[in-house]
Amino acid sequence: MPTSTITSKGQTTVPKEVREALNIGAGDKLTWEIKGGRVAITTERPALYSLRGFIKHGPDALTAVAQARKTRGRV
């Protein structure tokens, strides 16, 4: 289990194993959530499931090609 030490200024270094697991680097922001006697640290990046509905489904590709051919007179 990775550990770190808090400095006199209240700072700490995020252990390499944790940085790799969260895929974070310099400049990335962390969110600290206190739950009773425990703290959960997460990134501020949106979770993939929160992007549901972001990309709109278009027409079927075959239908779109057929429509484009009709529009151009190339049936």
N, C-alpha and C positions, 0 to 999 in steps of 0.2 A: 504494500500500500504506500503510495507516494506521500511524502510529508514536506512541509516547508516551515520556515521560522519567520515570525513577525519581528520587524525591526523596531527600533525606538520611535520611529516616525509612523508606525502602524502599517508599514508596507510589507509585502511578501512577494516571492517569486512563484509563479505557477509552475509546478514540476513538468518536466518534458513529457512524461507519460500522459499527463492530463491535457497538455496543449495538443499533443498528437491525437488523443482520443476525441477531443472536441474540434479538431482541425482549426485551431486558432493561432494567430500570430500577432506581431506588433501592431498596435492600433485597433485591434478588435475589442469590442466592448463585452463585458460580462454582467449578468444579472444575478444578484445575490438574494435568495429568498429564505427567510428564517421560518422554520417549522418546528416549534417547540424547542428542543435542545439541539436541533440539527440545522445545517445550512445547505441549501441546494444551489449550486452554481451552474448557470446555463449561459449560452450565447444569446445575443439579441437577434440573431438571424431567424427569420420566420421558419417554422417547421414546414416540411413539404405538404403535410395534410392541410395546412392553413391556406395553401394556394389553390385548393380545389375550386374549379369553375373559372380560374384565371384565364385559361386558354379556351376560347370558344370553338366548338366543333363546327366545321364548315360542311359544305355539301360533299357527298361521296365523290371520290376522285374520278371514277369512271363517268359519272353523271356530269361532272364539271367539264371534262374533256369533250364529251359528246355535245354539250351545250355550246362550248367554245367553237367546235367545228361547225355547228349549225349557224352560229352567228357569223362566221367567216365564209359560209357557203361551201364548206368542204365536208359534205356529209358522207 
